[in-house]
Amino acid sequence: MGTRKKVHAFVRVKPTDDFAHEMIKYGDDNKSIDIHLKKDLQRGVVNNKQTDWSFKLDGVLHNASQDLVYETVAKDVVAQALNGYNGTIMCYGQTGAGKTYTMTGATENYKHRGILPRALQQVFRMIAERPTHAITVRVSYLEIYNESLFDLLSTLPYVGPSVTPMTIVENPQGVFVKGLSVHLTSQEEDAFSLLFEGETNRIIASHTMNKNSSRSHCIFTIYVEAHSRTLSDEKYITSKINLVDLAGSERLGKSGSEGRVLKEATYINKSLSFLEQAIIALGDQKRDHIPFRQCKLTHALKDSLGGNCNMVLLTNIYGEAAQLEETLSSLRFASRMKLVTTEPAINEKYDAERMVKNLEKELVLLKQELAIHDSLANRTLVNYDPMDEIQIAEINSQVRRYLEGTLDEIDTHPQSFAALLPSLQIINLRQIQEVFNQFRVVLSQQEQEVEATLRRKYTLIDKNDFAAISAVQKAGLVDVDGHLVGEPDGQGFGLGVTPYSTKPGKKSKSKKMFKEQLGSLARKEGAGSPVSGKDLEVSTSKTQLTPSSKEGDVKELPLRDRETSSIEPLPSDSPKEESRPPRPSTPPPKPVAFEDFKNERGSEINRIFKENKSILNERRKRASETTQRINAIKREMDMTKEALNFQKSLREKQGEYENKGLMIIDEEEFLLILKLKDLKKQYRAEYQDLRDLRAEVQYCQHLVDQCRHRLLTEFDIWYNESFFIPEDMQVSLKPASGIRPGMVPISRLVALGEDDQDKFSQLQQMMLPEGPDSISFYNAKVKTEQKRNYLKTMMGLQQGHRK
């Protein structure tokens, strides 16, 4: 493990024309900040309220550019990540203080980009400077909104929305989010495209403090994996960089939030409060328990907060007097964070494939060295290869002879195994191991032969199979005492013998009745797996006769879910589209077109939708029946309790009897107590079933909603492409074309003004002289704008048709 170190904490002051110079002062070393409040004279002469604070930090950034902020805060953390150290950079502060600008920056101007795009650039530049290593980079973008997890990159066409809700999972390797998509990026431009895609999906709102306030916490993670190209060592290093943009804390009185924004602010303040509690606990060396699981934010950042990573906190504050209370709160959080210690360590893992190759090489060398030792010891006939089939068969033969008594006893000394194999010479350990293995094989074969002999002669019944035992009792195959005839000791299984009234050599009627009853029992309870008459004679398994129908019902849902949860993209073409009918002069009404769509291109989605809906209705029906049973049990419990209370009161009136300190009750009261106990047990079982059914209903409802949304979305795409795209461009939708349904670039098919490529060329000529390294940044920006224009065009077409 590495050495322990403190968390670095920096403060960035938002530039303002109304800076409170008299109240906020910086130290000469630019690593401390002093806050002074004037005394409130209205409180009187005696006023002990604190008016001065001083905070020691690792740096104060006032009127600092984005370049200086990145060089000071993030550059070292990113550089160490390529050496195997995890890193976390977190922006914290009041709403509107500049956290998102510091982390992401302004995408309109390359110079104003934030920490996140600069970190991506630094990673790919350092990869180019390390040709001796094969380094792969992956990214993910997580959003925590109102204590729910969302994947900001799920809108990509090859990802799609998650069917099951995402959860935070812990394992020995650390904490990760199950269901979060991770994307491989081979170049800088791809990483920027993913960043801009996630930024367009973030949830923002407006209030008096900030017009574009982030309403969620976002974690952009960069995963790095480096393999050496020059060394054959199986070890390789991994690391991850968490770039955390927290939502801003806000005072509801100042922000004036209402409705949905008010609810969001409540969740934000609550999660930030839990984050501060975790930080306080981490800073206290006497605390054993750290409350990481109080909220999704602290749970997701468990590895980063006080873990084995380099952590940096950047606190954004206002410099105005009106926001001084929130500034003090943010600075207190930063000072508490400085008390937290981390223990950075290199994350080394082992490549299994390379390890196998190295072990194979080492094995060859050891065999060669062993051969040299054998030749020096005059052991030239030693063979260390695995034994072939002939040698194994010879050992098996010798073991059988030993068990039959034709060979002498084996001494306990390992060398005496030579007596077991007179025709073979024991010269290595493999032969000894194979001898013991053949003992096990012979023993297993003998057990199977004994069991087969018993099955041919007798009917074997499992003593724990009560259904089979009751069938035997009805068939009259038991003695006067109620035990199976031929049962020696009541253990294992019983051997069924024909009754005395049956004549030898003929099949008894009772045995036929026994088989018929077992067969009918199997058909009733296990109709899914037919049982032959031969199998009915020998039944040692409980599951052959009594499979649980409840388990079958429970297993039905996951099978159906696997069919419907991942809805594959439907093919864009069919044989009917080759002979496309002529387009009508006016588009048909949407209800009529929707029926045609469900019968043709959307038939598969419509089928899945109907199946999911039928499953949902069936689960709802079962939940309703379970609820009625629970209510009936509850009413019976209430009646039993009343009767029991009546018996207790009657016993108290008549006088209570005790025996050795124990209360004596009559039989009726005892039976009521047993009945109430059984009812409570039934109630708990039925209630658990109801909870499971409710979870299934909720999940099925999610699938139905997803299928309905998919059906309507596909219909809108089909309707627009079929009736709004010019006829001379319909060839783009034929099967031979490479355009997938829903991805037709309508901006190319209808007049939208200036071409995107012309805009990009003008942007290059204007911006590249100022920033030669910005080509990837602007390429990704143009791609994002193209996608946004396409979505706007589709919405405009839909609105125009409605009018």
Rosetta blueprint (number, residue, H / E / L):
1 M L
2 G L
3 T L
4 R L
5 K E
6 K E
7 V L
8 H E
9 A E
10 F E
11 V E
12 R E
13 V E
14 K L
15 P L
16 T L
17 D L
18 D L
19 F L
20 A L
21 H L
22 E L
23 M L
24 I E
25 K E
26 Y E
27 G L
28 D L
29 D L
30 N L
31 K L
32 S E
33 I E
34 D E
35 I E
36 H E
37 L L
38 K L
39 K L
40 D L
41 L H
42 Q H
43 R H
44 G L
45 V L
46 V L
47 N L
48 N L
49 K L
50 Q L
51 T L
52 D E
53 W E
54 S E
55 F E
56 K E
57 L L
58 D L
59 G E
60 V E
61 L E
62 H E
63 N L
64 A L
65 S L
66 Q H
67 D H
68 L H
69 V H
70 Y H
71 E H
72 T H
73 V H
74 A L
75 K H
76 D H
77 V H
78 V H
79 A H
80 Q H
81 A H
82 L L
83 N L
84 G L
85 Y L
86 N E
87 G E
88 T E
89 I E
90 M E
91 C E
92 Y E
93 G E
94 Q E
95 T L
96 G L
97 A L
98 G L
99 K H
100 T H
101 Y H
102 T H
103 M H
104 T L
105 G E
106 A L
107 T L
108 E L
109 N L
110 Y H
111 K H
112 H H
113 R E
114 G L
115 I H
116 L H
117 P H
118 R H
119 A H
120 L H
121 Q H
122 Q H
123 V H
124 F H
125 R H
126 M H
127 I H
128 A H
129 E L
130 R L
131 P L
132 T L
133 H E
134 A E
135 I E
136 T E
137 V E
138 R E
139 V E
140 S E
141 Y E
142 L E
143 E E
144 I E
145 Y E
146 N L
147 E L
148 S E
149 L E
150 F E
151 D E
152 L L
153 L L
154 S L
155 T L
156 L L
157 P L
158 Y L
159 V L
160 G L
161 P L
162 S L
163 V L
164 T L
165 P L
166 M L
167 T E
168 I E
169 V E
170 E E
171 N E
172 P L
173 Q L
174 G E
175 V E
176 F E
177 V E
178 K E
179 G L
180 L L
181 S L
182 V L
183 H E
184 L E
185 T E
186 S L
187 Q L
188 E H
189 E H
190 D H
191 A H
192 F H
193 S H
194 L H
195 L H
196 F H
197 E H
198 G H
199 E H
200 T H
201 N L
202 R L
203 I L
204 I E
205 A E
206 S L
207 H L
208 T L
209 M L
210 N L
211 K L
212 N L
213 S E
214 S E
215 R L
216 S L
217 H E
218 C E
219 I E
220 F E
221 T E
222 I E
223 Y E
224 V E
225 E E
226 A E
227 H E
228 S E
229 R L
230 T L
231 L L
232 S L
233 D L
234 E L
235 K E
236 Y E
237 I E
238 T E
239 S E
240 K E
241 I E
242 N E
243 L E
244 V E
245 D E
246 L L
247 A L
248 G L
249 S E
250 E L
251 R L
252 L H
253 G H
254 K H
255 S H
256 G L
257 S L
258 E L
259 G L
260 R H
261 V H
262 L H
263 K H
264 E H
265 A H
266 T H
267 Y H
268 I H
269 N H
270 K H
271 S H
272 L H
273 S H
274 F H
275 L H
276 E H
277 Q H
278 A H
279 I H
280 I H
281 A H
282 L H
283 G H
284 D L
285 Q L
286 K L
287 R L
288 D L
289 H L
290 I L
291 P L
292 F H
293 R H
294 Q H
295 C L
296 K H
297 L H
298 T H
299 H H
300 A H
301 L L
302 K L
303 D L
304 S L
305 L L
306 G L
307 G L
308 N L
309 C E
310 N E
311 M E
312 V E
313 L E
314 L E
315 T E
316 N E
317 I E
318 Y L
319 G L
320 E L
321 A H
322 A H
323 Q H
324 L H
325 E H
326 E H
327 T H
328 L H
329 S H
330 S H
331 L H
332 R H
333 F H
334 A H
335 S H
336 R H
337 M H
338 K L
339 L L
340 V L
341 T E
342 T E
343 E L
344 P L
345 A L
346 I L
347 N L
348 E E
349 K E
350 Y E
351 D L
352 A H
353 E H
354 R H
355 M H
356 V H
357 K H
358 N H
359 L H
360 E H
361 K H
362 E H
363 L H
364 V H
365 L H
366 L H
367 K H
368 Q H
369 E H
370 L H
371 A H
372 I H
373 H H
374 D H
375 S H
376 L H
377 A L
378 N L
379 R L
380 T L
381 L L
382 V L
383 N L
384 Y L
385 D L
386 P L
387 M L
388 D L
389 E H
390 I H
391 Q H
392 I H
393 A H
394 E H
395 I H
396 N H
397 S H
398 Q H
399 V H
400 R H
401 R H
402 Y H
403 L H
404 E H
405 G L
406 T L
407 L L
408 D L
409 E L
410 I L
411 D L
412 T L
413 H L
414 P H
415 Q H
416 S H
417 F H
418 A H
419 A H
420 L L
421 L L
422 P L
423 S L
424 L L
425 Q L
426 I L
427 I L
428 N L
429 L H
430 R H
431 Q H
432 I H
433 Q H
434 E H
435 V H
436 F H
437 N H
438 Q H
439 F H
440 R H
441 V H
442 V H
443 L H
444 S H
445 Q H
446 Q H
447 E H
448 Q H
449 E H
450 V H
451 E H
452 A H
453 T H
454 L H
455 R H
456 R H
457 K H
458 Y L
459 T L
460 L E
461 I E
462 D E
463 K L
464 N L
465 D L
466 F H
467 A H
468 A H
469 I H
470 S H
471 A H
472 V H
473 Q H
474 K H
475 A H
476 G L
477 L L
478 V E
479 D L
480 V L
481 D L
482 G L
483 H L
484 L E
485 V L
486 G L
487 E L
488 P L
489 D L
490 G L
491 Q L
492 G L
493 F E
494 G E
495 L E
496 G L
497 V L
498 T L
499 P L
500 Y L
501 S L
502 T L
503 K L
504 P L
505 G L
506 K L
507 K L
508 S L
509 K H
510 S H
511 K H
512 K H
513 M H
514 F H
515 K H
516 E H
517 Q H
518 L H
519 G H
520 S H
521 L H
522 A H
523 R H
524 K H
525 E H
526 G L
527 A L
528 G L
529 S L
530 P L
531 V L
532 S L
533 G H
534 K H
535 D H
536 L H
537 E H
538 V E
539 S E
540 T L
541 S L
542 K H
543 T H
544 Q H
545 L H
546 T L
547 P L
548 S L
549 S H
550 K H
551 E H
552 G H
553 D H
554 V H
555 K H
556 E H
557 L H
558 P H
559 L H
560 R H
561 D H
562 R H
563 E H
564 T H
565 S L
566 S L
567 I L
568 E L
569 P L
570 L L
571 P L
572 S L
573 D L
574 S L
575 P H
576 K H
577 E H
578 E H
579 S H
580 R L
581 P L
582 P L
583 R L
584 P L
585 S L
586 T L
587 P L
588 P L
589 P L
590 K H
591 P H
592 V H
593 A H
594 F H
595 E H
596 D H
597 F H
598 K H
599 N H
600 E L
601 R L
602 G L
603 S H
604 E H
605 I H
606 N H
607 R H
608 I H
609 F H
610 K H
611 E H
612 N H
613 K H
614 S H
615 I H
616 L H
617 N H
618 E H
619 R H
620 R H
621 K H
622 R H
623 A H
624 S H
625 E H
626 T H
627 T H
628 Q H
629 R H
630 I H
631 N H
632 A H
633 I H
634 K H
635 R H
636 E H
637 M H
638 D H
639 M H
640 T H
641 K H
642 E H
643 A H
644 L H
645 N H
646 F H
647 Q H
648 K H
649 S H
650 L H
651 R H
652 E H
653 K H
654 Q H
655 G L
656 E L
657 Y E
658 E E
659 N E
660 K L
661 G L
662 L E
663 M E
664 I E
665 I L
666 D L
667 E H
668 E H
669 E H
670 F H
671 L H
672 L H
673 I H
674 L H
675 K H
676 L H
677 K H
678 D H
679 L H
680 K H
681 K H
682 Q H
683 Y H
684 R H
685 A H
686 E H
687 Y H
688 Q H
689 D H
690 L H
691 R H
692 D H
693 L H
694 R H
695 A H
696 E H
697 V H
698 Q H
699 Y H
700 C H
701 Q H
702 H H
703 L H
704 V H
705 D H
706 Q H
707 C H
708 R H
709 H H
710 R H
711 L H
712 L H
713 T H
714 E H
715 F H
716 D H
717 I H
718 W H
719 Y H
720 N H
721 E H
722 S H
723 F H
724 F L
725 I L
726 P L
727 E H
728 D H
729 M H
730 Q H
731 V H
732 S H
733 L H
734 K L
735 P L
736 A L
737 S L
738 G L
739 I L
740 R L
741 P L
742 G L
743 M L
744 V L
745 P L
746 I H
747 S H
748 R H
749 L H
750 V L
751 A L
752 L L
753 G L
754 E L
755 D L
756 D H
757 Q H
758 D H
759 K H
760 F H
761 S H
762 Q H
763 L H
764 Q H
765 Q H
766 M H
767 M H
768 L L
769 P L
770 E L
771 G L
772 P H
773 D H
774 S H
775 I H
776 S H
777 F H
778 Y H
779 N H
780 A H
781 K H
782 V H
783 K H
784 T H
785 E H
786 Q H
787 K H
788 R H
789 N H
790 Y H
791 L H
792 K H
793 T H
794 M H
795 M H
796 G H
797 L H
798 Q H
799 Q H
800 G H
801 H H
802 R H
803 K L
